[in-house]
Amino acid sequence: MADVTITLLGKPGCHLCDDARAVIERVARELDVRWEERDITQSERDTEQYWEQIPVTLINGVQHDFWRVDETRLRTAISALRTPS
């Protein structure tokens, strides 16, 4: 089974980030995957790249979603990574 890490890119005071965090926490817990959060204001590169899109969801470092997290789509993407080819 492949290791999966979900990364939430956001910034303090972002209400959409709060919504995304709740979905990601639930999915990560239920599917037993790691997740982390990164504050884009701590990196000039992240700020330049993602400012207009937050919250941004990455799966194993690859952008998956932005603005909102679709729980079904997130679950499907994780399941696809875990399915042997």
Residue pairs with C-beta under 8 A, 6 or more apart in sequence:
1 82
2 81
2 82
3 34
3 60
4 31
4 33
4 34
4 59
4 60
4 78
4 81
4 82
5 33
5 34
5 35
5 36
5 59
5 60
5 61
6 24
6 27
6 28
6 33
6 34
6 35
6 36
6 57
6 58
6 59
6 74
6 78
7 35
7 36
7 37
7 38
7 57
7 58
7 59
7 61
8 17
8 20
8 21
8 24
8 35
8 36
8 37
8 38
8 55
8 56
8 57
9 37
9 38
9 40
9 46
9 50
9 54
9 55
9 56
9 57
9 58
10 16
10 17
10 20
10 21
10 37
10 38
10 39
10 40
10 54
10 55
10 56
11 17
11 39
11 40
11 41
11 54
12 39
12 41
14 54
14 55
16 54
16 55
16 67
16 68
17 54
17 55
19 55
19 68
19 69
20 55
20 57
20 68
20 69
21 37
21 55
23 69
23 71
23 74
24 35
24 57
24 69
24 74
25 35
26 71
27 33
27 71
27 74
27 75
27 78
28 34
28 35
31 75
31 78
31 79
33 78
38 46
40 46
40 47
40 50
40 51
40 54
41 47
50 56
50 66
53 66
53 67
54 66
54 67
55 66
55 67
55 68
55 69
56 63
56 65
56 66
57 63
57 64
57 65
57 66
57 69
57 74
58 64
59 74
59 77
59 78
59 81
60 81
64 73
64 74
64 77
65 73
65 74
